[in-house]
């Protein structure tokens, strides 16, 4: 009986010791995970419309030469400046990075300089970089031959699912109450807030790619093949981002058209390298 009691006491001591060890390790893990230093590169993935000329099939009314509009764009830059980016990424082709950097440096020295054809790059990204003293700016765009007009071409020829297409066209984007939104009647800030919601970003992917899978003729995949090109374009743009040398201490601001932002939202959400911050922490 004494031996059994002694054995029980020894087992209890060992068990308590193991529990303390496990508890200590768990505390160490929690402490490590609660560290203020992020394990991944922080990214502010920001969607916008093209504020200057664009060949895109969808455009937004915005007079980029209007002084009030330019000031409103700078207001957006001031909000985003709280992120304090060390690197800025925009929707420009990488082969023009040298010219992009040159124009950016000129703007930093002379922020009141005149741009003949200003876009969101000059109106928002340059000002954001100037405010944050950001030294690096890159373009990651990759243009591909994408037939925006395929839907019009397929009218009367589509043999797949015109019902879904018509329903989608009639319900492009509505607010939570079901009222269709006219983006052109919103302020610049409200417009950008809307464009960065998950619902809007999801709609951007559907509108630019997924809806095309409902187009096609018997035995062919005209719509799906065009959608695949748009997916490929965004994957290439993401590959261009991954070619840029970054450290875990960098804070990366990415500004592109909303459909690209939508794809990048999905890519980054699964990334072992990047972590998205909440856009709405900065649009206030």
C-alpha positions as CSV (number, residue, x, y, z in Angstrom):
1,X,0.0,0.0,0.0
2,X,2.9,2.3,0.9
3,X,4.6,1.6,-2.4
4,X,1.4,2.4,-4.3
5,X,1.0,5.7,-2.4
6,X,4.6,6.6,-3.1
7,X,4.2,5.8,-6.7
8,X,1.1,7.9,-6.9
9,X,2.9,10.9,-5.3
10,X,5.8,10.5,-7.8
11,X,3.5,10.4,-10.8
12,X,1.6,13.5,-9.5
13,X,4.9,15.4,-9.1
14,X,6.0,14.4,-12.7
15,X,2.6,15.3,-14.0
16,X,2.6,18.7,-12.4
17,X,6.1,19.3,-13.7
18,X,5.1,18.4,-17.2
19,X,2.0,20.6,-17.0
20,X,4.2,23.5,-15.8
21,X,6.6,22.8,-18.7
22,X,3.7,22.8,-21.2
23,X,2.1,25.9,-19.7
24,X,5.5,27.7,-19.9
25,X,5.9,26.7,-23.5
26,X,2.4,27.8,-24.3
27,X,3.0,31.2,-22.7
28,X,6.2,31.5,-24.7
29,X,4.2,30.8,-27.9
30,X,1.5,33.3,-27.0
31,X,4.0,35.9,-26.1
32,X,5.8,35.3,-29.4
33,X,2.6,35.5,-31.4
34,X,1.6,38.7,-29.6
35,X,4.8,40.4,-30.6
36,X,4.3,43.9,-32.1
37,X,6.7,43.0,-34.9
38,X,4.8,41.4,-37.8
39,X,6.0,38.1,-39.2
40,X,4.9,39.0,-42.7
41,X,5.3,42.1,-44.9
42,X,2.5,44.5,-44.3
43,X,0.5,45.5,-47.4
44,X,-2.2,48.1,-47.8
45,X,-4.0,46.9,-50.9
46,X,-5.9,49.9,-52.2
47,X,-8.4,49.9,-55.1
48,X,-9.3,53.0,-57.1
49,X,-10.7,54.0,-60.5
50,X,-8.4,55.5,-63.2
51,X,-8.5,59.3,-62.6
52,X,-7.1,60.1,-66.0
53,X,-7.6,58.6,-69.5
54,X,-8.1,54.8,-69.6
55,X,-8.8,52.4,-72.4
56,X,-10.8,50.2,-70.0
57,X,-14.4,49.4,-70.9
58,X,-15.6,50.9,-67.6
59,X,-14.8,54.5,-66.8
60,X,-15.7,56.8,-63.9
61,X,-16.5,60.5,-64.3
62,X,-13.7,62.6,-62.8
63,X,-12.1,65.8,-64.1
64,X,-8.4,65.2,-63.2
65,X,-7.6,68.9,-64.1
66,X,-10.1,70.4,-61.7
67,X,-8.3,72.0,-58.8
68,X,-11.0,70.9,-56.3
69,X,-10.7,67.3,-57.5
70,X,-6.9,67.4,-57.2
71,X,-7.2,68.7,-53.6
72,X,-9.7,65.9,-52.8
73,X,-7.2,63.4,-54.2
74,X,-4.5,64.9,-52.0
75,X,-6.9,64.5,-49.0
76,X,-7.0,60.8,-49.7
77,X,-3.2,60.7,-49.8
78,X,-3.1,62.4,-46.4
79,X,-5.4,59.7,-45.0
80,X,-3.4,56.9,-46.5
81,X,-0.1,58.5,-45.2
82,X,-0.9,57.1,-41.7
83,X,0.2,53.7,-43.1
84,X,3.7,55.1,-43.6
85,X,4.7,53.0,-46.7
86,X,8.3,52.3,-47.4
87,X,7.5,51.1,-50.9
88,X,4.7,52.2,-53.3
89,X,3.4,50.0,-56.1
90,X,1.2,51.3,-58.9
91,X,-0.5,50.1,-62.1
92,X,2.3,51.1,-64.5
93,X,4.5,48.8,-66.7
94,X,7.8,47.8,-65.1
95,X,9.7,48.8,-68.2
96,X,8.9,52.4,-67.4
97,X,10.1,52.2,-63.8
98,X,13.0,54.5,-64.5
99,X,10.8,57.2,-66.0
100,X,8.3,56.7,-63.1
101,X,11.0,57.2,-60.5
102,X,12.3,60.2,-62.3
103,X,8.9,61.9,-62.4
104,X,8.3,61.0,-58.7
105,X,11.6,62.6,-57.7
106,X,10.7,65.8,-59.6
107,X,7.4,65.9,-57.9
108,X,9.0,65.6,-54.4
109,X,11.2,68.6,-55.2
110,X,8.3,70.6,-56.8
111,X,4.9,69.3,-55.6
112,X,3.1,72.2,-57.3
113,X,4.5,71.1,-60.7
114,X,2.0,70.8,-63.6
115,X,1.1,67.4,-65.1
116,X,-0.3,67.4,-68.6
117,X,-2.2,64.2,-68.1
118,X,-2.4,63.4,-64.4
119,X,-3.7,60.1,-63.2
120,X,-4.2,58.5,-59.7
121,X,-0.4,57.9,-59.8
122,X,0.4,61.6,-59.8
123,X,-2.6,62.8,-57.8
124,X,-2.5,60.2,-55.0
125,X,0.6,57.9,-55.1
126,X,3.2,60.7,-55.6
127,X,1.7,62.9,-52.8
128,X,1.5,59.9,-50.5
129,X,5.1,59.1,-51.1
130,X,6.1,62.8,-50.6
131,X,4.3,62.9,-47.3
132,X,5.9,59.7,-46.0
133,X,9.3,60.3,-47.6
134,X,9.0,57.0,-49.4
135,X,12.1,56.3,-51.5
136,X,10.9,53.5,-53.7
137,X,8.1,53.4,-56.3
138,X,7.5,50.6,-58.9
139,X,5.0,49.7,-61.6
140,X,3.9,46.0,-61.8
141,X,1.3,46.2,-64.7
142,X,1.2,43.6,-67.4
143,X,-0.9,44.4,-70.4
144,X,-2.4,41.6,-72.5
145,X,-4.7,41.4,-75.5
146,X,-8.0,41.1,-73.7
147,X,-11.2,41.4,-75.7
148,X,-13.4,43.6,-73.6
149,X,-15.9,43.5,-76.5
150,X,-16.4,39.7,-76.5
151,X,-19.8,40.1,-74.7
152,X,-21.1,42.4,-77.5
153,X,-19.7,40.1,-80.1
154,X,-21.6,37.2,-78.6
155,X,-25.0,38.8,-78.6
156,X,-27.3,36.5,-80.6
157,X,-24.6,33.8,-80.8
158,X,-24.4,32.8,-77.2
159,X,-25.7,29.2,-76.6
160,X,-24.7,28.9,-72.9
161,X,-26.6,31.0,-70.4
162,X,-28.0,34.4,-71.5
163,X,-30.4,34.4,-68.6
164,X,-27.7,34.7,-65.9
165,X,-25.9,37.4,-68.0
166,X,-29.0,39.5,-68.3
167,X,-29.8,39.2,-64.6
168,X,-26.2,40.2,-63.7
169,X,-26.3,43.3,-66.0
170,X,-29.6,44.4,-64.4
171,X,-28.1,44.1,-60.9
172,X,-24.5,45.2,-61.3
173,X,-24.1,46.7,-57.8
174,X,-26.6,47.6,-55.1
175,X,-26.2,48.8,-51.5
176,X,-27.3,46.8,-48.5
177,X,-30.9,48.0,-48.8
178,X,-31.1,46.8,-52.5
179,X,-30.9,50.3,-54.0
180,X,-28.7,50.5,-57.1
181,X,-25.8,52.9,-56.5
182,X,-24.7,55.6,-58.9
183,X,-21.0,55.9,-58.2
184,X,-20.8,59.3,-60.1
185,X,-23.0,60.9,-57.4
186,X,-20.8,59.9,-54.6
187,X,-18.0,62.1,-53.1
188,X,-14.5,60.9,-54.0
189,X,-14.0,59.5,-50.5
190,X,-17.3,57.6,-50.4
191,X,-16.6,56.3,-53.9
192,X,-13.2,54.9,-52.8
193,X,-14.7,53.4,-49.6
194,X,-17.4,51.7,-51.8
195,X,-14.8,50.4,-54.2
196,X,-12.7,48.7,-51.5
197,X,-15.6,46.7,-49.9
198,X,-15.5,43.0,-50.4
199,X,-18.9,43.0,-52.2
200,X,-17.6,45.6,-54.8
201,X,-14.3,43.7,-55.2
202,X,-16.1,40.4,-55.8
203,X,-18.3,42.1,-58.3
204,X,-15.2,43.5,-60.1
205,X,-13.8,40.0,-60.7
206,X,-17.2,38.7,-61.9
207,X,-17.7,41.7,-64.2
208,X,-14.2,41.5,-65.7
209,X,-13.8,37.7,-65.9
210,X,-16.2,35.2,-64.4
211,X,-19.4,36.4,-66.1
212,X,-17.7,35.6,-69.4
213,X,-17.9,31.9,-68.6
214,X,-21.6,32.2,-69.4
215,X,-20.8,33.2,-73.0
216,X,-19.9,30.7,-75.7
217,X,-21.1,28.8,-78.8
218,X,-21.6,25.1,-79.0
219,X,-18.4,23.2,-78.6
220,X,-16.4,26.4,-78.0
221,X,-15.2,28.4,-75.0
222,X,-14.9,32.0,-76.3
223,X,-16.0,33.6,-73.0
224,X,-14.0,31.3,-70.7
225,X,-10.9,31.8,-72.8
226,X,-11.1,35.6,-72.5
227,X,-11.7,35.2,-68.7
228,X,-8.6,33.1,-68.5
229,X,-6.5,35.9,-70.1
230,X,-7.7,38.3,-67.4
231,X,-6.8,35.8,-64.7
232,X,-3.4,35.4,-66.3
233,X,-2.8,39.1,-66.5
234,X,-3.4,39.5,-62.8
235,X,-1.2,36.5,-62.0
236,X,1.6,38.1,-64.0
237,X,1.1,41.4,-62.2
238,X,1.4,39.5,-58.9
239,X,4.6,37.8,-60.2
240,X,6.0,41.3,-61.0
241,X,5.3,42.2,-57.3
242,X,7.3,39.2,-56.2
243,X,10.3,40.2,-58.3
244,X,10.8,43.3,-56.2
245,X,13.3,42.9,-53.3
246,X,11.4,43.5,-50.0
247,X,12.2,42.8,-46.4
248,X,9.9,42.0,-43.5
249,X,10.4,45.6,-42.3
250,X,8.9,47.1,-45.5
251,X,5.4,48.4,-45.6
252,X,4.0,48.1,-49.1
253,X,1.2,50.3,-50.5
254,X,-0.4,48.9,-53.6
255,X,-2.7,51.1,-55.7
256,X,-4.4,49.7,-58.8
257,X,-7.8,49.6,-60.5
258,X,-10.3,47.8,-58.3
259,X,-10.5,44.6,-60.3
260,X,-6.7,44.1,-59.9
261,X,-7.1,44.9,-56.2
262,X,-9.7,42.2,-56.0
263,X,-7.4,39.6,-57.4
264,X,-4.5,40.7,-55.2
265,X,-6.8,40.5,-52.1
266,X,-7.3,36.8,-52.9
267,X,-3.6,36.2,-53.7
268,X,-2.4,38.0,-50.5
269,X,-4.9,36.3,-48.3
270,X,-3.2,33.0,-49.0
271,X,0.3,34.3,-49.1
272,X,3.2,33.0,-46.9
273,X,5.0,36.3,-47.5
274,X,2.4,39.2,-47.3
275,X,-0.3,40.2,-44.9
276,X,-3.0,42.8,-45.7
277,X,-3.9,45.6,-43.3
278,X,-7.5,46.8,-43.1
279,X,-7.9,49.5,-45.7
280,X,-10.7,51.1,-43.7
281,X,-8.4,51.8,-40.9
282,X,-7.0,54.5,-43.1
283,X,-10.0,55.8,-45.1
284,X,-11.7,57.9,-42.4
